[in-house]
Amino acid sequence: MPLFDPVVIGLVLVCLLATRVPSQRLRLGVLIAASCGFWLYVDARGLLVCAAIGVFAYIAPALLRRLPNGLSRASLLALCIVTILMPMLWSRYILELPWLTSTSSAVRWVPLGISYTTFRLLSHMLDHARPRAVYVSPARHGLYALFFPIAVSGPIERWDSFAGQDGSWSGAGNVGLGLHRIITGVFKKVVIADTCLYHLTWLALPGGGHGAIGSPVLAWIAFFAYAWKVYMDFSGYTDIAIGVARLCGYRITENFDRPFLATNPADFWRRWHITLSQWIQGYLFMPVAKRWRTKLGMHIGVWVSMVLCGAWHGPSLQFVLWGAYWAAGISAWHLWSDWRRKRGSPLEVLPRVFTRALSVCCTYVYTSLSFVLFCVGPQGTVAVLKGMVGLG
C-alpha cells in the first residue's frame, strides 16, 4: 500500500472522520467511495476486475441456492468457481506461458491484489451458496469486495468477521492503536526487511541468489536471514493494513502469531499467514480429507493443499517445490506423531522444557531452509547449503 502518498493519506483521513458520523449508511457510503478512489488512483483497471468478480460473487449464490443437490447444482458450482478464478489464472499464470512471454509487457498486466481478492470473494460465494445463508445487502457486499486496507496484501478477511462491524468507534484509543500498528509495520518493512535484512542476504548471495558464496559465515547468515526478511516484509504489510483498517473503524483478523516459536511444521502453519492457512484448511484440505476419511486421505489433503498453496504464490517451479517441501514436513510430522503415540518417544525421559526448545529449534531450521528455497530457488538453495559447509 502506498501509505505515504498524499492521496492515500487523504483517503484514510476522510475515512477516519467518517467514523464519527452517526449515520451508518453515510459511513458505509464514505468507505465505499474512499475504496473506489483508492482503486482508481492505484489501479483503475483493477477496480473493474474487482467489481466484476464482486458482482458475480454476489449473484451466483442466489442462483445456486435455487437448485437442489445434484449434477446440475454441482456443474453450476464448478462453473462459478472457475469463473471467479479465471482473472487470477489468466493474469498470473496463463499469460506467463512460454509462447506468450515474448509479447509486450503491457499485455501481462496483473490486477492489484488479484490473489487476495479472488480468495476472499470465492469464500464469500461458497459460504453464501448454502441453503440457509444470511442475506447480505449489496452495499455491505460492495465494501467487503473493495475495502482498500486489505486490497494489496491481505489478510484474506472472511465475511463472518467483517460483517458484524459498521465502521464506528467504540473508544478513542482506536486511533492510537491504529497509528501504532502502522508505525510498527513501516519499521518492519522499511527499516528491517528492505534495509538491514536485504543487505545481509544480498551480501551472502549477490546477483539475486546466483552469485558465489563469500564465506561459510555469510552462508549461515543468509540461511537464517531469508526467513526473517520474508516475515518482516509480510508482517509489516499486515500491520499497516490492520492499522489503516482500525482508522477506518474496522478490526481485521490477525495474520501472524509468533511463527518462529512453532514446535512442528503443522504448528508453524497455524501461526504463519493465518488467514491463508484457515482458507486452505476450510476449502482445500477438509474437502479432500473428508472424501476418504482415512489417514491416507489426510496425507493426500496435505499434499494437495500445500502444493497448490505454493503454486498460488506465483507461476514458478520454486514455489511448487516450496509447497511440496512443506507438505513433506507436515506429513512426516503426522507420521512421527502417530508412531510416538503408539510406541512412545525416547525423548520423553528429558525435561519438557528441553524437548520443547529442541522442537522449536528443529522447526526453525526447517522453516529457514524453506524460505531460502522460496527466495532464491533450487539453484540458490544449493549454493547456500554448499557455502554453509565451506564448498561454495
C-alpha positions in Angstrom: 0.0 0.0 0.0 1.5 3.4 -1.0 0.9 4.7 2.5 3.0 7.9 2.2 1.3 9.1 -0.9 -0.7 12.3 -0.2 -3.8 11.0 -1.9 -3.9 7.8 0.1 -3.3 9.7 3.3 -6.2 12.0 2.4 -8.5 9.0 1.8 -7.5 7.5 5.2 -8.2 10.8 6.9 -11.6 11.0 5.3 -12.5 7.5 6.5 -11.2 8.4 10.0 -13.5 11.4 10.1 -16.4 9.3 8.8 -16.2 7.0 11.8 -17.6 9.8 13.9 -20.7 10.2 11.7 -23.8 8.9 13.5 -25.4 7.6 10.3 -24.4 4.1 9.4 -25.4 4.5 5.8 -23.3 7.6 5.4 -20.3 5.9 7.0 -20.8 2.9 4.6 -21.1 5.3 1.6 -17.9 7.2 2.6 -15.9 3.9 3.0 -17.1 2.6 -0.4 -16.3 5.9 -2.1 -12.8 6.0 -0.5 -12.2 2.4 -1.5 -13.2 3.2 -5.1 -11.0 6.3 -5.0 -8.0 4.2 -3.9 -8.5 1.7 -6.6 -9.0 4.4 -9.3 -5.8 6.1 -8.1 -3.6 3.0 -7.8 -5.1 0.6 -10.4 -8.2 1.8 -12.3 -8.4 -1.4 -14.4 -8.0 -3.4 -11.2 -11.2 -1.7 -9.9 -13.1 -3.0 -12.9 -11.8 -6.6 -12.4 -12.5 -6.5 -8.6 -16.0 -5.0 -9.2 -16.8 -7.7 -11.8 -15.7 -10.5 -9.5 -17.6 -8.9 -6.6 -20.9 -8.7 -8.6 -20.6 -12.2 -9.8 -19.8 -13.5 -6.3 -23.0 -11.7 -5.1 -25.3 -13.0 -7.8 -24.0 -16.6 -8.1 -25.1 -17.8 -4.6 -28.7 -16.8 -5.2 -28.7 -19.0 -8.4 -27.0 -21.9 -6.6 -29.5 -21.8 -3.7 -32.4 -22.3 -6.0 -31.0 -25.6 -7.3 -31.4 -28.9 -5.4 -28.3 -31.0 -4.7 -27.4 -33.0 -7.8 -25.5 -32.9 -11.0 -27.0 -29.6 -12.2 -26.0 -27.8 -9.0 -22.5 -29.3 -8.9 -21.9 -28.4 -12.5 -23.1 -24.8 -11.9 -21.0 -24.6 -8.8 -17.9 -25.8 -10.7 -18.6 -23.2 -13.4 -18.9 -20.4 -10.8 -15.6 -21.4 -9.1 -13.8 -21.4 -12.5 -15.3 -18.0 -13.4 -14.1 -16.4 -10.2 -10.7 -18.0 -10.5 -10.2 -17.1 -14.2 -9.0 -13.4 -13.8 -6.3 -14.6 -11.4 -5.3 -17.6 -13.5 -5.2 -15.6 -16.7 -3.2 -12.7 -15.4 -0.8 -14.6 -13.2 -0.3 -17.9 -14.9 -1.7 -18.2 -18.4 0.0 -15.0 -19.7 3.3 -16.4 -18.3 3.2 -19.4 -20.6 6.3 -19.7 -22.8 4.7 -18.8 -26.1 3.2 -15.7 -24.5 6.3 -14.3 -22.7 7.7 -12.7 -25.8 4.7 -10.3 -26.1 4.7 -6.8 -24.8 5.0 -6.3 -21.0 1.9 -4.1 -21.1 -0.2 -7.2 -22.0 0.9 -9.0 -18.9 -0.7 -6.7 -16.5 -1.7 -8.2 -13.2 -4.6 -6.6 -11.3 -3.8 -5.1 -7.9 -4.2 -7.8 -5.2 -5.9 -10.2 -7.5 -5.0 -13.3 -5.5 -6.4 -11.9 -2.2 -9.5 -10.5 -3.9 -10.1 -13.9 -5.6 -9.8 -15.9 -2.4 -11.8 -13.5 -0.4 -14.7 -13.4 -2.8 -14.5 -17.1 -3.6 -15.0 -18.0 0.0 -17.9 -15.5 0.2 -19.6 -17.1 -2.7 -19.1 -20.7 -1.4 -20.4 -19.8 2.1 -23.5 -18.0 0.8 -24.4 -20.7 -1.7 -25.6 -22.8 1.2 -29.4 -23.1 1.6 -29.6 -21.2 4.9 -27.2 -18.4 4.1 -27.9 -15.0 5.7 -29.0 -12.1 3.3 -26.2 -9.6 2.5 -27.1 -6.1 1.4 -25.4 -5.1 -1.9 -23.7 -2.1 -0.2 -22.2 -4.2 2.5 -21.0 -6.7 0.0 -19.6 -3.9 -2.2 -17.5 -2.6 0.7 -16.3 -6.1 1.5 -15.2 -6.6 -2.1 -13.4 -3.2 -2.4 -12.2 -2.5 1.1 -8.9 -0.8 0.4 -6.8 -1.5 3.5 -6.7 -5.2 2.6 -6.6 -4.9 -1.2 -2.9 -5.1 -1.7 -1.6 -7.9 0.6 -4.5 -9.1 2.7 -5.2 -10.5 5.2 -7.8 -12.7 3.5 -10.7 -11.4 5.6 -13.7 -13.7 5.9 -17.2 -12.3 5.7 -18.2 -13.6 9.1 -15.6 -11.5 10.9 -16.2 -8.5 8.7 -20.0 -8.4 8.6 -20.6 -7.6 12.3 -18.8 -4.3 12.1 -20.2 -0.9 11.0 -17.3 1.4 10.9 -18.0 3.2 14.1 -15.7 3.7 17.1 -16.1 2.0 20.5 -13.4 4.2 22.1 -10.9 6.9 21.4 -7.9 4.6 21.9 -8.5 3.1 18.4 -6.7 6.0 16.8 -3.6 5.3 18.9 -3.8 1.6 18.2 -4.2 2.1 14.5 -1.2 4.5 14.3 0.9 2.2 16.5 0.3 -0.7 14.1 1.1 1.4 11.1 4.4 2.7 12.6 5.3 -0.8 13.6 4.6 -2.1 10.1 6.6 0.6 8.4 9.5 0.0 10.7 9.4 -3.8 10.0 9.0 -3.3 6.2 11.3 -0.3 5.5 14.0 -0.5 8.2 14.4 -4.2 8.9 13.2 -6.0 5.8 14.1 -3.6 3.0 17.3 -2.3 4.6 19.0 -4.4 7.2 18.0 -7.9 6.1 18.1 -7.1 2.4 21.8 -6.1 2.6 22.6 -9.2 4.7 21.0 -11.6 2.2 22.5 -9.7 -0.8 26.0 -9.8 0.6 25.7 -13.6 1.1 24.2 -14.3 -2.3 25.0 -11.4 -4.7 23.2 -11.3 -8.0 19.8 -12.2 -6.7 20.8 -15.6 -5.3 23.0 -16.9 -8.1 26.4 -15.4 -7.1 29.2 -17.1 -5.3 29.1 -17.5 -1.5 31.7 -15.3 0.1 32.3 -17.5 3.2 30.6 -20.0 5.4 29.7 -17.2 7.8 27.8 -15.3 5.1 26.1 -18.5 4.0 24.9 -19.1 7.6 23.7 -15.5 7.7 21.8 -16.0 4.5 20.3 -19.2 5.7 18.6 -17.6 8.7 18.1 -14.1 7.3 15.8 -15.1 4.4 13.1 -16.3 6.7 13.2 -13.2 8.8 13.2 -11.0 5.7 10.1 -12.6 4.4 8.5 -12.4 7.8 9.3 -8.8 8.5 8.2 -7.8 5.0 4.9 -9.6 5.0 4.0 -9.0 8.7 5.0 -5.3 8.2 2.4 -5.1 5.3 -0.1 -6.8 7.5 0.5 -4.4 10.4 0.0 -1.5 8.1 -3.3 -3.0 6.7 -4.6 -3.7 10.2 -3.7 -0.2 11.4 -5.3 1.5 8.5 -8.4 -0.6 8.9 -8.6 0.4 12.6 -8.5 4.1 11.5 -11.4 3.2 9.2 -13.4 1.7 12.1 -12.8 -2.0 11.3 -10.9 -4.7 13.2 -9.1 -7.0 10.8 -8.1 -10.6 11.6 -4.5 -11.0 12.8 -2.3 -12.9 10.3 0.7 -13.9 12.4 1.2 -15.4 15.8 5.0 -15.7 16.6 5.6 -18.3 13.8 9.2 -18.9 14.7 8.2 -20.3 18.1 6.3 -23.2 16.4 7.2 -26.6 17.6 6.4 -28.5 14.4 5.6 -27.8 10.7 1.8 -28.1 11.3 2.1 -25.7 14.2 4.0 -23.3 12.0 1.1 -23.1 9.6 -1.3 -22.4 12.4 0.9 -19.3 13.2 2.0 -18.2 9.7 -0.3 -16.3 7.3 -3.2 -17.5 9.5 -6.0 -16.3 7.1 -4.5 -18.2 4.2 -3.9 -21.3 6.3 -7.6 -21.2 7.5 -8.7 -20.7 3.9 -6.7 -23.6 2.7 -7.9 -25.8 5.6 -11.6 -25.0 5.0 -11.8 -25.0 1.2 -9.0 -27.4 0.1 -7.8 -29.7 2.9 -11.1 -30.6 4.5 -13.0 -31.4 1.3 -10.1 -33.7 0.1 -9.5 -35.3 3.5 -13.2 -36.0 4.1 -13.6 -37.7 0.8 -11.5 -40.7 2.1 -11.8 -40.2 5.8 -8.6 -42.2 6.3 -5.0 -41.5 7.3 -4.1 -41.7 3.6 -6.8 -39.2 2.8 -5.4 -36.8 5.4 -1.9 -37.0 3.8 -3.4 -36.6 0.3 -5.2 -33.5 1.6 -1.9 -32.1 3.0 -0.1 -32.6 -0.3 -2.9 -31.2 -2.5 -3.3 -28.2 -0.2 0.4 -27.3 0.2 1.4 -27.8 -3.4 -1.5 -25.6 -4.5 -0.5 -23.1 -1.8 2.9 -23.0 -3.3 1.6 -22.5 -6.8 -0.7 -19.7 -5.5 2.4 -17.6 -4.8 3.4 -17.5 -8.5 4.0 -19.3 -11.8 7.4 -20.7 -10.8 8.7 -24.2 -10.1 10.4 -23.0 -7.0 7.0 -22.2 -5.4 5.7 -25.6 -6.3 8.8 -27.2 -4.8 8.4 -25.0 -1.7 4.8 -26.2 -1.3 5.9 -29.8 -1.7 8.7 -29.3 0.8 6.1 -28.1 3.4 3.8 -31.0 2.5 6.6 -33.5 3.1 7.3 -31.8 6.5 3.7 -31.8 7.7 3.2 -35.4 6.5 6.3 -36.5 8.3 5.3 -34.8 11.5 1.9 -36.6 11.4 3.6 -39.9 10.8 6.0 -39.3 13.7 3.1 -38.2 16.0 1.2 -41.5 15.2 4.3 -43.6 15.9 5.1 -41.7 19.1 1.5 -42.2 20.4 1.8 -46.0 19.8 5.3 -46.7 20.9 6.4 -43.6 22.9 9.4 -41.4 22.3 13.0 -41.8 23.7 12.9 -38.0 24.3 10.1 -38.4 26.9 12.7 -39.0 29.6 14.0 -35.5 29.2 12.5 -32.4 30.8 9.6 -30.9 28.9 11.2 -27.5 28.6 14.2 -29.1 26.9 12.1 -31.1 24.4 10.0 -28.1 23.6 13.1 -26.0 23.0 14.6 -28.7 20.8 11.3 -28.9 18.8 11.3 -25.1 18.3 14.9 -25.2 17.1 14.4 -28.1 14.7 11.2 -26.4 13.3 13.1 -23.1 12.9 15.9 -24.7 10.9 13.3 -26.5 8.7 11.5 -23.2 8.2 14.6 -21.3 7.4 15.5 -23.8 4.7 12.0 -23.4 3.2 12.4 -19.7 2.8 15.8 -20.0 1.2 14.1 -22.1 -1.4 11.2 -19.6 -1.6 13.5 -16.6 -2.1 16.3 -17.9 -4.3 15.0 -21.2 -5.8 16.7 -24.6 -6.1 20.0 -23.3 -7.6 20.4 -20.6 -4.9 19.5 -23.1 -2.1 22.2 -25.5 -3.2 24.7 -22.6 -3.3 23.7 -21.6 0.3 23.9 -25.2 1.6 27.3 -25.8 -0.1 28.5 -22.5 1.3 27.5 -23.4 4.8 29.9 -26.3 4.8 32.7 -24.5 3.0 32.1 -25.8 -0.5 30.8 -22.5 -2.0 
